[in-house]
Amino acid sequence: MATAFSRLSELVRATSMRQVRLVCGVILFSYVVSHFLNHALGNISVDAMEIGVYYHTAFWRFLPIAIVFYTAALTHMGLGIYALYQRRQFRWRTIEPLQLVLGLSIPALVMAHVIGVRLGYTLYGHQKLYPQELYLFFVTSNRIWTMTILLIIAWVHGCIGIYFWLRLKPFFARAAPYLLAAAVLIPTLSLLGVYQGGRSVQIEVDDGEWRAHNLTRRQLGSTAEAATLDRITGGLTIGYVGLLGLALAARGVRALRERRRGMIALSYGNGKTVRVPKGLSVLEASLRHNVPHASVCGGRARCSTCRIRIIGDHAALPEPSQREAFVLARVGTADPSIRLACQLRPDSDLSFFQLFTPHTHSADGQASTSARIGQERYLVSLFVDMRGSTQLAEKRLPFDTVFIVNRFLG
Ligand code: FES
C-alpha cells in the first residue's frame, strides 16, 4: 500500500502540466483521425460514410469513452488558455506561437458544429448524420468553408503536437516517412470525401423520396430549435472569446504589477547583465534579451540543459516546484545552487552561470546540412568512443543524452 502510494506520488511529481496537455491532445487527435477517416469514406459513397459514422459514434458516445473525451477536450482547452496567460516569452521564430494560435482558434470554429450535432441530439433527439450535415453545409449555407478551415487547422495543430512528442523517440527516424505520408494523405482524402459526399447530396436533393427520407423534422429539427441552438452557440462563443480576453487582460495586469514590484538584475557570470521585471523565469529573461541559452525541451522542464549554477547566496531563492525538484533529482543533482533556468523565477538580483553552452537549440539531433553526392577523397580517420556512454544514457534524461552526445560530436 505504502509502495503504491509512493509510486503514485512519484508519478504526480513527475507529471507536468504539459504532459497532461499532451495526453489530452493525443485523445483528441485520435478522435480527429477517426472522424477524418470517416469523412474519407465519402470517396466511396454517402452510404459508406453512414456505415462508418455508425461505428464512430458507437465508440465515441460509449459513456466511459465520452466522459474521457469531453474531459480531455475541456482540459486541453483550459490548459491552452492558461498557456496564453502563463507564457511570458515566446520564441517567435519557433513554431510554438503558431501552435498556440491554431489551438485556440479550434473551439471557436468547432462550436457551431458540436452544438448543432451533439447538443441537438441531446436536447431534441436530432439525427444529424452525414446526409443532413452535408445538406446543411453544401445546400443551405456556405459553412463548408468554415469546416474546411477547421479541418486543416485541427490537423496541423495535432500534427505539430505529435511531431514535438515523437521526434526524440528512437523509432521516429524510421517512422517519419510513413507518418508524413499519413499526415498528408488522411486530410487530403478526408477533404475529398467531404467534397464527393457534398456533390452527391447536391444531386440527390432534388429527389423527393431522398428528401422525405433524409430531411425530416426529426432529423433536422424545427426552425425554433435551430434558433435556440444558434443562440447557445453564440453565447458559448462569446463566453470563449471572453475567456481569451480575460487571459490577455490578466497578462496585462500581471505585467503592470510586475513592473510596480520593480526590476531585478540577472548577471550571467560573463560580464553580461540584463534587467527584467520580477516574476520572469531566467530562461524567459534570456529569450527576451536574446541571450543564447540552452533549452532543448523549450522550457518544458523535460530536459535539464537550461541548468544554471547560482553564484553566491541561493537561500533567498524560491523553492523548486515539484516538477523542477523531480528533474533535478532525476539527473542526480543534490546541489541546491543548481537550478533549472526555465523554472526559476527569482525576485531579487541574481548571478549565475550556465552549465551548458547554448549551441544546441533543437533536440532532433539531426544535421541540417544537406547530403552531398559522393566524391573520392583521401582521408585520415580517427575512431573515438565515449567512455561509459551506456551508463550515461541509462542515468540521464533522453534530452540531456542527446544534448551531450551532440556536443561531443560537435
Ligand atoms: S529547458 Fe528543458 S528543463 Fe529547462
Residues whose N, C-alpha, C, O or C-beta is under 5 A from the ligand:
A	BS01	FES	A294 S295 V296 C297 G298 G299 R300 A301 R302 C303 S304 T305 C306 L340 C342
